Amino acid sequence: MLIAISDKGDLLAWQWCGRETTAAWTALLEQVPAPGVIVSDGGSGLPSALRACWPETKHQRCFFHLQMNTTRHLTRNPRTAAPPQAKRCANS
């Protein structure tokens, strides 16, 4: 299920879906007027739907999800120099 909420936490729209496809995101976005900016978890299909439905809307990745993805992909015991540096950057 895809959900659109306002900056105050009010439910704006929802869309049933099996996966986060461009078609599913498009169906959700068409129910809501275009905002100036959205924050999302970075799910697949959304960037294409945004370009098609709301080309002027800015897209911001959710910092929590960005940090969790960075930590997950870098692991707790990285073996090269780049991952520890990237992890410090993500956690700062």
OpenMM code with the backbone's topology and positions (N, CA, C; nanometers):
from openmm import Vec3, app, unit

residues = "MET LEU ILE ALA ILE SER ASP LYS GLY ASP LEU LEU ALA TRP GLN TRP CYS GLY ARG GLU THR THR ALA ALA TRP THR ALA LEU LEU GLU GLN VAL PRO ALA PRO GLY VAL ILE VAL SER ASP GLY GLY SER GLY LEU PRO SER ALA LEU ARG ALA CYS TRP PRO GLU THR LYS HIS GLN ARG CYS PHE PHE HIS LEU GLN MET ASN THR THR ARG HIS LEU THR ARG ASN PRO ARG THR ALA ALA PRO PRO GLN ALA LYS ARG CYS ALA ASN SER".split()
positions = [
    Vec3(0.0846, -0.1165, 0.0000),
    Vec3(0.0000, 0.0000, 0.0000),
    Vec3(0.0895, 0.1232, 0.0000),
    Vec3(0.0561, 0.2178, -0.0850),
    Vec3(0.1240, 0.3467, -0.0892),
    Vec3(0.0345, 0.4481, -0.0199),
    Vec3(0.0948, 0.5364, 0.0575),
    Vec3(0.0190, 0.6351, 0.1337),
    Vec3(0.0796, 0.7727, 0.1123),
    Vec3(-0.0056, 0.8722, 0.0923),
    Vec3(0.0376, 1.0122, 0.0857),
    Vec3(-0.0178, 1.0827, 0.2084),
    Vec3(0.0716, 1.1471, 0.2850),
    Vec3(0.0282, 1.2231, 0.4020),
    Vec3(0.0780, 1.3667, 0.3897),
    Vec3(0.0088, 1.4559, 0.4579),
    Vec3(0.0473, 1.5970, 0.4560),
    Vec3(0.1611, 1.6211, 0.5545),
    Vec3(0.2129, 1.7427, 0.5526),
    Vec3(0.3180, 1.7778, 0.6482),
    Vec3(0.2656, 1.7817, 0.7917),
    Vec3(0.1339, 1.7797, 0.8081),
    Vec3(0.0728, 1.7764, 0.9413),
    Vec3(0.0335, 1.6348, 0.9827),
    Vec3(0.0582, 1.5369, 0.8945),
    Vec3(0.0270, 1.3978, 0.9247),
    Vec3(-0.1110, 1.3529, 0.8814),
    Vec3(-0.1834, 1.4368, 0.8087),
    Vec3(-0.3172, 1.4007, 0.7610),
    Vec3(-0.3072, 1.3107, 0.6380),
    Vec3(-0.3933, 1.2087, 0.6316),
    Vec3(-0.3985, 1.1197, 0.5160),
    Vec3(-0.4559, 1.1950, 0.3965),
    Vec3(-0.3803, 1.1969, 0.2871),
    Vec3(-0.4257, 1.2634, 0.1652),
    Vec3(-0.4813, 1.1643, 0.0639),
    Vec3(-0.4158, 1.0486, 0.0511),
    Vec3(-0.4584, 0.9476, -0.0463),
    Vec3(-0.3864, 0.8170, -0.0163),
    Vec3(-0.4406, 0.7087, -0.0715),
    Vec3(-0.3748, 0.5783, -0.0590),
    Vec3(-0.3988, 0.4995, -0.1864),
    Vec3(-0.3130, 0.4012, -0.2105),
    Vec3(-0.3227, 0.3195, -0.3314),
    Vec3(-0.2767, 0.1778, -0.3002),
    Vec3(-0.3632, 0.0790, -0.3234),
    Vec3(-0.3215, -0.0606, -0.3098),
    Vec3(-0.2227, -0.0942, -0.4201),
    Vec3(-0.1220, -0.1736, -0.3871),
    Vec3(-0.0280, -0.2195, -0.4892),
    Vec3(0.0446, -0.3429, -0.4372),
    Vec3(0.0848, -0.4284, -0.5290),
    Vec3(0.1642, -0.5453, -0.4927),
    Vec3(0.3109, -0.5104, -0.4797),
    Vec3(0.3525, -0.4134, -0.5629),
    Vec3(0.4914, -0.3659, -0.5624),
    Vec3(0.4910, -0.2163, -0.5906),
    Vec3(0.6006, -0.1506, -0.5571),
    Vec3(0.6123, -0.0064, -0.5797),
    Vec3(0.6521, 0.0219, -0.7247),
    Vec3(0.5585, -0.0004, -0.8154),
    Vec3(0.5844, 0.0221, -0.9576),
    Vec3(0.5556, 0.1675, -0.9942),
    Vec3(0.6038, 0.2078, -1.1096),
    Vec3(0.5736, 0.3418, -1.1595),
    Vec3(0.4230, 0.3596, -1.1757),
    Vec3(0.3539, 0.2570, -1.2249),
    Vec3(0.2082, 0.2653, -1.2429),
    Vec3(0.1367, 0.2849, -1.1095),
    Vec3(0.1793, 0.2141, -1.0060),
    Vec3(0.1167, 0.2282, -0.8742),
    Vec3(0.1400, 0.3683, -0.8181),
    Vec3(0.2633, 0.4170, -0.8284),
    Vec3(0.2938, 0.5519, -0.7804),
    Vec3(0.2158, 0.6565, -0.8602),
    Vec3(0.2055, 0.6380, -0.9900),
    Vec3(0.1309, 0.7320, -1.0734),
    Vec3(-0.0150, 0.7378, -1.0293),
    Vec3(-0.0750, 0.6221, -1.0021),
    Vec3(-0.2142, 0.6178, -0.9558),
    Vec3(-0.2312, 0.6949, -0.8250),
    Vec3(-0.1338, 0.6872, -0.7366),
    Vec3(-0.1403, 0.7624, -0.6105),
    Vec3(-0.1228, 0.9120, -0.6358),
    Vec3(-0.0198, 0.9484, -0.7106),
    Vec3(0.0099, 1.0901, -0.7330),
    Vec3(-0.1032, 1.1625, -0.8039),
    Vec3(-0.1755, 1.0931, -0.8906),
    Vec3(-0.2862, 1.1559, -0.9632),
    Vec3(-0.4037, 1.1909, -0.8725),
    Vec3(-0.4056, 1.1401, -0.7497),
    Vec3(-0.5127, 1.1690, -0.6543),
    Vec3(-0.4869, 1.2959, -0.5729),
    Vec3(-0.3644, 1.3489, -0.5822),
    Vec3(-0.3219, 1.4571, -0.4931),
    Vec3(-0.2646, 1.5732, -0.5747),
    Vec3(-0.2973, 1.6980, -0.5385),
    Vec3(-0.2334, 1.8113, -0.6065),
    Vec3(-0.0823, 1.8101, -0.5819),
    Vec3(-0.0069, 1.8551, -0.6782),
    Vec3(0.1394, 1.8545, -0.6675),
    Vec3(0.1873, 1.9494, -0.5579),
    Vec3(0.2682, 1.8989, -0.4655),
    Vec3(0.3279, 1.9853, -0.3632),
    Vec3(0.4598, 2.0434, -0.4144),
    Vec3(0.5198, 2.1311, -0.3374),
    Vec3(0.6495, 2.1859, -0.3747),
    Vec3(0.7618, 2.0864, -0.3542),
    Vec3(0.7465, 2.0007, -0.2522),
    Vec3(0.8505, 1.9029, -0.2195),
    Vec3(0.7854, 1.7802, -0.1569),
    Vec3(0.8458, 1.6631, -0.1787),
    Vec3(0.8019, 1.5423, -0.1096),
    Vec3(0.9230, 1.4768, -0.0452),
    Vec3(0.8972, 1.3988, 0.0594),
    Vec3(1.0001, 1.3194, 0.1258),
    Vec3(0.9561, 1.1748, 0.1150),
    Vec3(1.0471, 1.0873, 0.0694),
    Vec3(1.0120, 0.9460, 0.0542),
    Vec3(1.1263, 0.8574, 0.1001),
    Vec3(1.0957, 0.7278, 0.1099),
    Vec3(1.1960, 0.6298, 0.1526),
    Vec3(1.2847, 0.5830, 0.0379),
    Vec3(1.2614, 0.6334, -0.0813),
    Vec3(1.3446, 0.5945, -0.1951),
    Vec3(1.2976, 0.4695, -0.2658),
    Vec3(1.1698, 0.4351, -0.2467),
    Vec3(1.1149, 0.3164, -0.3107),
    Vec3(1.1208, 0.3243, -0.4623),
    Vec3(1.1276, 0.2092, -0.5247),
    Vec3(1.1378, 0.2040, -0.6707),
    Vec3(1.0081, 0.2497, -0.7360),
    Vec3(1.0187, 0.2999, -0.8552),
    Vec3(0.9030, 0.3445, -0.9310),
    Vec3(0.8661, 0.4894, -0.9078),
    Vec3(0.8972, 0.5429, -0.7916),
    Vec3(0.8574, 0.6798, -0.7606),
    Vec3(0.9273, 0.7843, -0.8471),
    Vec3(1.0581, 0.7779, -0.8679),
    Vec3(1.1216, 0.8827, -0.9491),
    Vec3(1.0590, 0.8991, -1.0883),
    Vec3(1.0280, 0.7905, -1.1555),
    Vec3(0.9652, 0.7989, -1.2882),
    Vec3(0.8255, 0.8586, -1.2795),
    Vec3(0.7493, 0.8179, -1.1784),
    Vec3(0.6141, 0.8714, -1.1608),
    Vec3(0.6189, 1.0205, -1.1294),
    Vec3(0.7157, 1.0625, -1.0494),
    Vec3(0.7297, 1.2048, -1.0180),
    Vec3(0.7590, 1.2867, -1.1431),
    Vec3(0.8503, 1.2388, -1.2254),
    Vec3(0.8833, 1.3112, -1.3487),
    Vec3(0.7611, 1.3238, -1.4395),
    Vec3(0.6773, 1.2205, -1.4430),
    Vec3(0.5593, 1.2216, -1.5298),
    Vec3(0.4448, 1.3056, -1.4727),
    Vec3(0.4196, 1.2933, -1.3424),
    Vec3(0.3022, 1.3573, -1.2815),
    Vec3(0.3303, 1.4947, -1.2217),
    Vec3(0.4423, 1.5071, -1.1547),
    Vec3(0.4765, 1.6303, -1.0836),
    Vec3(0.6173, 1.6744, -1.1217),
    Vec3(0.6409, 1.7157, -1.2433),
    Vec3(0.7776, 1.7462, -1.2872),
    Vec3(0.8445, 1.8607, -1.2118),
    Vec3(0.7678, 1.9501, -1.1521),
    Vec3(0.8259, 2.0642, -1.0795),
    Vec3(0.8507, 2.0344, -0.9320),
    Vec3(0.7989, 1.9236, -0.8807),
    Vec3(0.8125, 1.8898, -0.7391),
    Vec3(0.9532, 1.8410, -0.7081),
    Vec3(1.0108, 1.8945, -0.6012),
    Vec3(1.1428, 1.8508, -0.5549),
    Vec3(1.1261, 1.7225, -0.4741),
    Vec3(1.2241, 1.6319, -0.4838),
    Vec3(1.2183, 1.5020, -0.4156),
    Vec3(1.3334, 1.4916, -0.3167),
    Vec3(1.3013, 1.4727, -0.1901),
    Vec3(1.4006, 1.4578, -0.0837),
    Vec3(1.3914, 1.3170, -0.0272),
    Vec3(1.5042, 1.2479, -0.0195),
    Vec3(1.5059, 1.1163, 0.0447),
    Vec3(1.4966, 1.1342, 0.1956),
    Vec3(1.4227, 1.0481, 0.2615),
    Vec3(1.4099, 1.0476, 0.4067),
    Vec3(1.5468, 1.0182, 0.4675),
    Vec3(1.5936, 1.1042, 0.5577),
    Vec3(1.7264, 1.0877, 0.6161),
    Vec3(1.7370, 0.9563, 0.6928),
    Vec3(1.6326, 0.9183, 0.7665),
    Vec3(1.6357, 0.7929, 0.8425),
    Vec3(1.6585, 0.6747, 0.7494),
    Vec3(1.5823, 0.6673, 0.6398),
    Vec3(1.5973, 0.5554, 0.5463),
    Vec3(1.7327, 0.5592, 0.4764),
    Vec3(1.7802, 0.6768, 0.4430),
    Vec3(1.9116, 0.6900, 0.3807),
    Vec3(2.0204, 0.6387, 0.4743),
    Vec3(2.0125, 0.6769, 0.6015),
    Vec3(2.1109, 0.6324, 0.7002),
    Vec3(2.1023, 0.4811, 0.7226),
    Vec3(1.9825, 0.4266, 0.7302),
    Vec3(1.9666, 0.2821, 0.7502),
    Vec3(2.0215, 0.2042, 0.6305),
    Vec3(1.9948, 0.2506, 0.5097),
    Vec3(2.0467, 0.1832, 0.3902),
    Vec3(2.1982, 0.1899, 0.3852),
    Vec3(2.2545, 0.3040, 0.4211),
    Vec3(2.4002, 0.3179, 0.4223),
    Vec3(2.4619, 0.2208, 0.5215),
    Vec3(2.4085, 0.2153, 0.6415),
    Vec3(2.4605, 0.1248, 0.7442),
    Vec3(2.4476, -0.0205, 0.7002),
    Vec3(2.3336, -0.0566, 0.6434),
    Vec3(2.3116, -0.1942, 0.6000),
    Vec3(2.4115, -0.2346, 0.4921),
    Vec3(2.4367, -0.1459, 0.3972),
    Vec3(2.5259, -0.1804, 0.2864),
    Vec3(2.6736, -0.1739, 0.3231),
    Vec3(2.7077, -0.0974, 0.4256),
    Vec3(2.8485, -0.0859, 0.4640),
    Vec3(2.8892, -0.1898, 0.5678),
    Vec3(2.7950, -0.2536, 0.6307),
    Vec3(2.8152, -0.3533, 0.7360),
    Vec3(2.8800, -0.2921, 0.8590),
    Vec3(2.8857, -0.3681, 0.9630),
    Vec3(2.9453, -0.3206, 1.0884),
    Vec3(3.0971, -0.3364, 1.0888),
    Vec3(3.1509, -0.4243, 1.0073),
    Vec3(3.2950, -0.4501, 1.0027),
    Vec3(3.3479, -0.4386, 0.8600),
    Vec3(3.3476, -0.3180, 0.8032),
    Vec3(3.3940, -0.3031, 0.6655),
    Vec3(3.5415, -0.3390, 0.6514),
    Vec3(3.5792, -0.3904, 0.5343),
    Vec3(3.7147, -0.4406, 0.5114),
    Vec3(3.8026, -0.3454, 0.4309),
    Vec3(3.7472, -0.2387, 0.3791),
    Vec3(3.8271, -0.1440, 0.3016),
    Vec3(3.8179, -0.0058, 0.3649),
    Vec3(3.9000, 0.0866, 0.3184),
    Vec3(3.9028, 0.2209, 0.3771),
    Vec3(3.7782, 0.3019, 0.3429),
    Vec3(3.7231, 0.2835, 0.2247),
    Vec3(3.6099, 0.3667, 0.1826),
    Vec3(3.4850, 0.3479, 0.2692),
    Vec3(3.4417, 0.2252, 0.3007),
    Vec3(3.3201, 0.2116, 0.3811),
    Vec3(3.3256, 0.2801, 0.5176),
    Vec3(3.4358, 0.2704, 0.5968),
    Vec3(3.4352, 0.3422, 0.7248),
    Vec3(3.4207, 0.4934, 0.7064),
    Vec3(3.4834, 0.5480, 0.6034),
    Vec3(3.4719, 0.6915, 0.5780),
    Vec3(3.3285, 0.7272, 0.5395),
    Vec3(3.2679, 0.6465, 0.4559),
    Vec3(3.1294, 0.6712, 0.4150),
    Vec3(3.0352, 0.6566, 0.5337),
    Vec3(3.0615, 0.5598, 0.6209),
    Vec3(2.9768, 0.5395, 0.7381),
    Vec3(2.9862, 0.6596, 0.8320),
    Vec3(3.1071, 0.7119, 0.8525),
    Vec3(3.1232, 0.8311, 0.9366),
    Vec3(3.0465, 0.9486, 0.8768),
    Vec3(3.0523, 0.9630, 0.7473),
    Vec3(2.9807, 1.0705, 0.6788),
    Vec3(2.8297, 1.0546, 0.6978),
    Vec3(2.7788, 0.9333, 0.6827),
    Vec3(2.6350, 0.9069, 0.6966),
    Vec3(2.5882, 0.9302, 0.8389),
    Vec3(2.6734, 0.9038, 0.9371),
    Vec3(2.6349, 0.9173, 1.0773),
    Vec3(2.6598, 1.0567, 1.1331),
    Vec3(2.7203, 1.1451, 1.0544),
    Vec3(2.7486, 1.2798, 1.1062),
    Vec3(2.6312, 1.3730, 1.0881),
] * unit.nanometer
topology = app.Topology()
chain = topology.addChain("A")
for resn in residues:
    res = topology.addResidue(resn, chain)
    for name in ("N", "CA", "C"):
        topology.addAtom(name, app.Element.getBySymbol(name[0]), res)
